[in-house]
Amino acid sequence: MNPARRVLTFVLAGLLVVGVAVGIFIAAGGGGGKSVVTVTGLSGSEKVPFFQDTRVVKRLHDLGFDVQVEPAGSREIATKFDLTKYDFAFPAGVPAAQEIKNSYKTLPPYTPFYTPMVIATFKPIVDILVANGVAHKESGVYTLDVKKYLDLVRNDVHWTKLKGSSAYPVDRSVVITSTDVRTSNSAAMYLGLASYVANGNDTVQSRAQANAIMPLMTQLFLRQGFVSSTSEQPFDDYLTIGIGKSPMVMIYEAQFVARAALHDGSIRPNMVLMYPAPTMLSKHTFVPLTENGDKLGQALTTDDKLGELEVEYGFRTAKPGAFSRFVKSRGVHVPDSIVNAVDPPSYETLEYMIKRIETAYKQQEENR
C-alpha cells in the first residue's frame, strides 16, 4: 500500500474510534449533556395537562427525565392497579397515598403542591345563597356555610323555595355537583369535609359515627344524577354549558385559578369561586416506587423552574409568596392563605363511607 495512503487509513480509523467514543460519552451524560431516564407513573387526571405542557416536558428532560403519565382516579390508583409496574403514583389526596404506602414498598412521599376544595358557581347563585344566610362575602371572597348548606340538602329544599330565587327560578334540589365518589379524589374530599361538619365539626373516626350520618352523605351524591369519574369533566361542563346544568360544582381551586390566569375568555364575569367553610386541602402526594421515581419527586418539589410552572397551573406550593405573587400579577382574586381547613378521615374510614354510597347507587339502579 502507498505509504501516504496507509497514513490516511490510520488517520480515518482513528477519527472513527474518536467519533464513537465521543458519541458514547455524550450519551452517557458527558460533555455537558445529561442522560435521560424514562419514568412512568399514574396520576390524577387534573395533573396530566401539567405533565403534557411543553415547558414542563423540556425542563424535566433537562433534569434527565422522560416522564410518561397515565391518568387514573385517586381511589383507582390505590386499589385497582398493579403499581409494581410503575416508578411512581401521584394521587390527589393523602388517604389514597396512605393506602399505597400500606400496600407497597415505597420511598418517603413528597407533597410538591396542594390546592383547597372550592365551589365554582355564578353570581346569581351566590346572591341567592347570601340572601338566605347560607353564604356570605368578606374581603371580596364568598364563603359557603357548609352546615347551613347540609340543612338544605337534609330537607330537600329546591331553589324555587329560597328567597330571591327569581334570579334562578329552577325547581331542582339545592345540591353541589361533584365527580364520582367511587373513583375520584375531589368527590372523596367533598365527602370528607361534609362528613366532618355532619359529625359535629369533628373528623369521622369510627363506623358508628359514619353510620349516623350516612343517610345525609348518600343524598349529597345520589341527588346529583349522572356523575363523571374525572375532575376535568364537571369543570368543563361548568365552563361550556354554564348555570343551566350545574349551578354549583365542587372543584380544585387550581382548576379555576389556572384558567382565569389565562384571560382567554373561558372564565366569564358572572363566574365566581365560593369557599366552603370549612374546606379541605387536596394535598397532591407523590409516592415514589423506585429510585428514579424518588429523584423525580425530589425535582418536582425542589426545582425552582418546575415550581414556577406548578403555580401557573394554579397550585399552591411551599415556596413563600409564589402563589400570591402569581395570582396578583394575573388579576385573579383568591385568598392568600386558607385558614379554615380540616383533615380528611383515614383511608379506612373514608373507604367505608364510599362503599356505603356504592351500595346505595346499586340499590337505586335496581329500583329503576
TIVOSE-940254 format. One line per 3 residues: number of its first residue (from 1); their letters; for each residue x, y, z of C-alpha. Coordinates in pm, 1 decimal. Layout:
NUM) a) X/Y/Z; ... .
***
This chain:
1) mnp) 0.0/0.0/0.0; 117.9/351.8/-77.7; 275.0/499.9/245.1 .
4) arr) 63.3/813.9/218.5; -246.1/605.0/170.5; -153.2/388.3/471.8 .
7) vlt) -121.3/700.8/687.7; -458.6/830.5/566.0; -619.8/493.3/650.3 .
10) fvl) -482.9/501.8/1006.2; -598.6/863.5/1047.2; -952.4/784.3/929.1 .
13) agl) -967.6/477.9/1153.7; -853.0/688.9/1445.9; -1116.5/952.8/1376.0 .
16) lvv) -1385.3/681.5/1364.1; -1279.6/549.2/1703.9; -1277.1/900.1/1848.3 .
19) gva) -1620.4/972.7/1699.1; -1772.2/659.4/1852.3; -1609.8/737.6/2185.7 .
22) vgi) -1743.8/1093.9/2183.6; -2093.0/966.0/2098.7; -2085.0/721.5/2388.0 .
25) fia) -1951.7/993.0/2617.8; -2230.7/1234.7/2529.5; -2499.6/966.1/2554.1 .
28) agg) -2370.5/879.7/2898.8; -2406.8/1239.0/3013.1; -2058.0/1373.0/2945.4 .
31) ggg) -1959.3/1683.5/2755.0; -2231.2/1893.9/2919.4; -2513.1/1657.4/2811.5 .
34) ksv) -2729.7/1455.6/3051.0; -2856.3/1102.3/3031.4; -3234.5/1078.7/3023.8 .
37) vtv) -3429.0/804.1/3200.3; -3789.5/713.4/3129.9; -4004.2/737.2/3442.7 .
40) tgl) -4358.8/600.8/3433.9; -4642.4/664.8/3672.3; -5012.6/702.1/3744.0 .
43) sgs) -5155.3/1043.1/3821.1; -5490.5/1205.7/3884.5; -5633.1/1349.9/3562.0 .
46) ekv) -5613.4/1706.9/3693.4; -5231.0/1695.2/3673.3; -5199.2/1540.8/3326.8 .
49) pff) -5212.3/1879.7/3144.4; -4921.0/1992.9/3361.9; -4708.9/1694.4/3261.0 .
52) qdt) -4804.1/1744.6/2895.4; -4703.4/2113.1/2892.1; -4407.7/2150.1/2652.9 .
55) rvv) -4227.6/2372.5/2903.8; -4260.9/2107.8/3173.3; -4152.6/1833.4/2933.5 .
58) krl) -3842.5/2033.4/2837.4; -3747.8/2117.1/3195.7; -3789.6/1756.0/3304.4 .
61) hdl) -3579.9/1646.2/3005.3; -3310.4/1896.7/3105.0; -3315.8/1739.1/3451.7 .
64) gfd) -3278.7/1391.2/3298.8; -3638.6/1265.7/3292.2; -3872.7/1146.3/3020.1 .
67) vqv) -4196.1/1124.8/3221.6; -4476.7/902.8/3094.1; -4801.8/956.0/3285.6 .
70) epa) -5125.5/758.6/3272.5; -5440.6/924.9/3412.9; -5649.5/747.9/3675.1 .
73) gsr) -5876.1/835.3/3964.6; -5701.2/854.3/4300.2; -5906.2/572.3/4451.3 .
76) eia) -5839.5/358.7/4143.0; -5466.6/423.3/4172.1; -5473.6/295.1/4528.1 .
79) tkf) -5691.2/-9.8/4468.9; -5714.6/-122.4/4106.1; -5363.4/-110.4/3957.9 .
82) dlt) -5051.2/-322.5/3994.0; -4817.0/-44.1/4098.6; -4508.1/-267.5/4077.7 .
85) kyd) -4509.7/-180.3/3705.6; -4458.8/190.8/3772.4; -4196.7/427.1/3913.1 .
88) faf) -4441.7/648.3/4097.3; -4803.9/705.9/4194.0; -4937.1/1060.5/4219.7 .
91) pag) -5287.9/1066.0/4372.1; -5456.1/1393.4/4458.2; -5503.5/1321.9/4827.4 .
94) vpa) -5342.5/1186.8/5141.3; -5587.6/897.4/5205.0; -5509.6/729.3/4870.6 .
97) aqe) -5137.1/786.9/4923.0; -5169.6/630.6/5267.4; -5321.7/315.2/5120.7 .
100) ikn) -5048.1/291.7/4855.9; -4783.2/317.1/5127.0; -4960.8/45.0/5324.6 .
103) syk) -4983.6/-189.1/5024.8; -4646.9/-143.3/4854.1; -4282.5/-95.2/4934.9 .
106) tlp) -4239.5/276.8/4878.1; -3989.8/551.3/4945.2; -4085.7/855.1/5155.7 .
109) pyt) -4354.3/1062.4/4977.5; -4336.5/1422.5/4857.1; -4603.2/1692.2/4851.1 .
112) pfy) -4493.2/1925.9/4569.5; -4815.5/2128.2/4586.4; -5168.9/2142.1/4722.2 .
115) tpm) -5498.9/2309.5/4646.9; -5815.9/2370.0/4851.2; -6156.3/2236.5/4755.2 .
118) via) -6379.1/2517.8/4628.9; -6714.7/2563.9/4457.7; -6727.5/2705.8/4107.1 .
121) tfk) -7056.3/2891.5/4076.8; -7224.2/3201.7/3936.7; -7307.5/3547.6/4070.2 .
124) piv) -7688.5/3494.1/4067.7; -7642.4/3175.0/4271.2; -7423.7/3331.9/4540.0 .
127) dil) -7664.3/3625.3/4561.8; -7948.4/3382.5/4642.5; -7735.8/3197.8/4898.6 .
130) van) -7627.3/3523.9/5062.8; -7988.8/3643.2/5079.1; -8082.2/3321.4/5261.4 .
133) gva) -7789.3/3332.2/5505.2; -7622.3/3025.0/5357.8; -7323.9/3218.8/5223.5 .
136) hke) -7155.2/3549.9/5293.3; -6895.0/3776.5/5137.4; -6591.1/3910.4/5317.2 .
139) sgv) -6292.3/4094.2/5169.0; -6423.3/4011.9/4823.6; -6432.1/3635.9/4887.8 .
142) ytl) -6753.3/3430.7/4900.4; -6783.3/3165.1/5170.1; -7039.9/2885.5/5196.1 .
145) dvk) -7158.3/2782.9/5542.1; -7141.5/2404.4/5498.1; -7364.6/2336.1/5799.2 .
148) kyl) -7645.3/2552.4/5658.1; -7596.4/2400.1/5314.5; -7631.0/2049.9/5461.9 .
151) dlv) -7958.1/2161.4/5626.0; -8089.5/2247.9/5278.4; -7989.2/1905.2/5149.4 .
154) rnd) -8135.6/1727.9/5451.4; -8471.9/1897.4/5393.8; -8452.2/1861.0/5013.7 .
157) vhw) -8501.3/2233.9/4962.5; -8545.7/2340.1/4599.4; -8408.9/2660.8/4453.4 .
160) tkl) -8759.9/2794.7/4397.9; -8824.8/2779.9/4774.1; -8538.6/3018.6/4852.4 .
163) kgs) -8576.2/3392.4/4891.7; -8467.6/3577.5/4580.2; -8491.3/3268.1/4360.6 .
166) say) -8628.1/3471.0/4067.8; -8265.2/3501.2/3955.4; -8258.2/3120.7/3920.4 .
169) pvd) -8621.9/3001.6/3904.9; -8544.6/2631.6/3871.3; -8743.7/2369.5/4061.8 .
172) rsv) -8445.0/2147.4/4143.0; -8282.3/2041.6/4468.1; -8009.0/2264.5/4603.0 .
175) vit) -7709.8/2036.2/4562.2; -7344.5/2071.4/4466.3; -7227.1/1876.4/4163.0 .
178) std) -6911.9/1670.6/4214.8; -6724.6/1389.7/4048.8; -6798.5/1023.7/4117.4 .
181) vrt) -6707.4/949.5/4478.5; -6645.8/587.1/4379.6; -6342.0/682.9/4170.0 .
184) sns) -6237.2/1044.7/4216.9; -6040.6/1221.8/4489.0; -6221.7/1555.0/4455.3 .
187) aam) -6551.0/1384.4/4543.2; -6381.5/1199.4/4828.9; -6258.9/1535.5/4964.3 .
190) ylg) -6615.5/1668.1/4935.2; -6735.8/1367.2/5133.5; -6459.3/1426.1/5386.9 .
193) las) -6546.6/1788.3/5458.5; -6923.1/1726.5/5457.8; -6884.4/1431.9/5696.1 .
196) yva) -6672.5/1648.1/5927.5; -6949.4/1906.9/5958.8; -7228.8/1647.8/5983.7 .
199) ngn) -7034.2/1476.1/6261.9; -7049.0/1786.0/6480.7; -6736.2/1950.7/6339.8 .
202) dtv) -6519.8/1650.6/6412.6; -6338.8/1409.1/6181.0; -6529.3/1081.5/6144.3 .
205) qsr) -6319.7/814.4/6317.0; -6545.7/513.7/6354.4; -6809.1/315.7/6168.2 .
208) aqa) -7063.3/412.0/6431.1; -7005.7/780.6/6360.9; -7016.3/713.9/5986.8 .
211) nai) -7340.2/514.7/6010.0; -7511.1/801.9/6191.1; -7451.2/1045.6/5906.7 .
214) mpl) -7462.5/813.5/5603.5; -7825.5/888.5/5502.9; -7732.3/1254.6/5454.6 .
217) mtq) -7394.2/1177.2/5292.8; -7563.8/942.9/5047.9; -7809.6/1212.9/4940.5 .
220) lfl) -7523.5/1450.2/4859.9; -7427.5/1217.7/4575.6; -7744.1/1035.4/4469.4 .
223) rqg) -7932.8/1360.4/4410.7; -7673.6/1471.5/4157.7; -7776.8/1222.5/3891.6 .
226) fvs) -7500.8/1132.1/3646.4; -7150.7/1199.0/3779.5; -6816.7/1197.2/3597.3 .
229) sts) -6521.1/984.7/3703.3; -6260.4/1258.2/3645.5; -6228.9/1609.8/3784.1 .
232) eqp) -6189.1/1765.9/3440.1; -6538.1/1684.9/3308.7; -6757.1/1870.8/3563.1 .
235) fdd) -6536.9/2179.7/3533.7; -6551.4/2165.0/3153.8; -6932.0/2145.8/3175.7 .
238) ylt) -6927.4/2445.9/3409.0; -6723.9/2643.3/3155.8; -6913.9/2542.9/2843.8 .
241) igi) -7272.5/2466.3/2946.1; -7292.7/2707.4/3235.9; -7552.3/2763.7/3503.6 .
244) gks) -7824.4/2559.7/3334.3; -7656.7/2226.1/3404.1; -7462.6/2277.0/3725.7 .
247) pmv) -7515.2/2593.6/3930.5; -7254.3/2478.9/4185.5; -6959.8/2249.2/4112.5 .
250) miy) -6708.0/2114.7/4363.7; -6363.3/2156.7/4205.3; -5999.7/2212.4/4289.9 .
253) eaq) -5913.4/2581.5/4329.6; -5619.6/2520.2/4095.3; -5854.6/2443.2/3805.3 .
256) fva) -6029.5/2780.7/3828.1; -5712.9/2981.1/3900.3; -5517.8/2832.2/3608.8 .
259) raa) -5798.2/2905.3/3364.0; -5868.7/3256.1/3499.0; -5499.1/3343.3/3475.3 .
262) lhd) -5502.2/3272.0/3101.6; -5750.1/3553.5/3030.7; -5878.4/3351.1/2736.8 .
265) gsi) -6244.9/3435.7/2794.8; -6341.3/3096.1/2935.1; -6396.2/3247.0/3282.7 .
268) rpn) -6677.3/3494.8/3226.9; -6759.7/3792.3/3454.3; -7054.6/3617.8/3624.9 .
271) mvl) -6842.2/3313.1/3720.1; -6715.5/3319.8/4080.0; -6549.9/3098.3/4336.2 .
274) myp) -6707.8/3017.1/4670.7; -6501.9/2866.6/4952.5; -6666.8/2605.5/5176.7 .
277) apt) -6627.1/2673.4/5547.8; -6467.8/2452.7/5649.8; -6284.1/2333.9/5342.2 .
280) mls) -6032.5/2056.9/5285.8; -5690.6/2073.6/5125.2; -5617.7/1830.5/4846.5 .
283) kht) -5250.5/1756.4/4909.0; -5117.3/1610.1/4585.6; -4893.1/1340.4/4723.5 .
286) fvp) -4615.7/1192.9/4509.6; -4535.3/836.3/4616.7; -4202.8/705.5/4476.3 .
289) lte) -4198.5/334.6/4398.8; -3841.2/321.9/4258.8; -3518.4/521.1/4288.8 .
292) ngd) -3594.0/700.1/3961.1; -3937.6/785.6/4091.5; -3777.5/926.9/4405.0 .
295) klg) -3548.8/1151.9/4200.3; -3848.0/1280.6/4004.0; -4041.2/1350.7/4324.5 .
298) qal) -3749.1/1549.9/4459.8; -3727.0/1752.0/4136.4; -4099.3/1833.0/4139.7 .
301) ttd) -4065.5/1954.2/4498.8; -3739.2/2148.0/4491.1; -3668.1/2268.2/4136.2 .
304) dkl) -3745.3/2641.2/4105.6; -3840.2/2632.4/3737.0; -4083.5/2345.2/3789.2 .
307) gel) -4219.5/2528.6/4092.3; -4297.1/2834.7/3880.0; -4484.2/2617.7/3630.7 .
310) eve) -4676.4/2439.6/3909.1; -4800.5/2778.5/4029.5; -4905.3/2868.6/3674.1 .
313) ygf) -5129.8/2563.7/3688.0; -5299.7/2713.9/3992.1; -5133.2/2502.6/4259.0 .
316) rta) -5011.5/2639.7/4591.5; -4654.3/2535.9/4672.8; -4432.9/2550.7/4979.8 .
319) kpg) -4232.3/2840.9/4835.9; -4340.0/3150.2/5035.7; -4531.1/3408.7/4835.9 .
322) afs) -4504.0/3234.4/4498.4; -4876.2/3167.4/4461.1; -4981.9/3511.2/4587.9 .
325) rfv) -4745.0/3691.5/4352.9; -4869.9/3490.2/4057.7; -5244.4/3540.7/4112.5 .
328) ksr) -5199.0/3911.2/4182.2; -4993.7/3952.2/3864.9; -5279.0/3795.0/3667.1 .
331) gvh) -5559.6/3980.9/3842.6; -5712.2/3667.3/3997.5; -5871.8/3738.4/4336.2 .
334) vpd) -5837.4/3447.8/4580.2; -5734.3/3431.8/4947.8; -5360.7/3446.6/5017.1 .
337) siv) -5397.5/3166.1/5268.1; -5656.1/2907.4/5367.7; -5730.3/2934.2/5738.5 .
340) nav) -6030.8/2705.4/5784.2; -5917.1/2367.1/5653.5; -5980.6/2031.4/5818.3 .
343) dpp) -5811.1/1694.2/5778.4; -5975.6/1409.6/5587.5; -6074.1/1085.2/5759.6 .
346) sye) -5831.7/794.4/5747.8; -5828.9/585.2/5432.7; -6015.2/302.2/5607.6 .
349) tle) -6294.6/529.2/5732.5; -6327.8/711.3/5401.9; -6333.6/380.3/5215.8 .
352) ymi) -6608.2/251.2/5444.7; -6826.3/555.0/5370.3; -6758.9/531.7/4996.0 .
355) kri) -6859.0/164.4/4992.2; -7182.3/251.2/5170.2; -7255.6/507.0/4897.6 .
358) eta) -7165.2/247.2/4632.0; -7427.1/17.0/4777.4; -7684.4/296.8/4767.2 .
361) ykq) -7605.6/359.9/4399.6; -7659.6/-7.5/4321.7; -7992.5/-11.5/4504.5 .
364) qee) -8101.7/299.2/4317.6; -8015.5/137.4/3984.3; -8201.7/-183.9/4077.1 .
367) nr) -8514.1/13.8/4163.6; -8531.9/187.3/3826.1 .
***
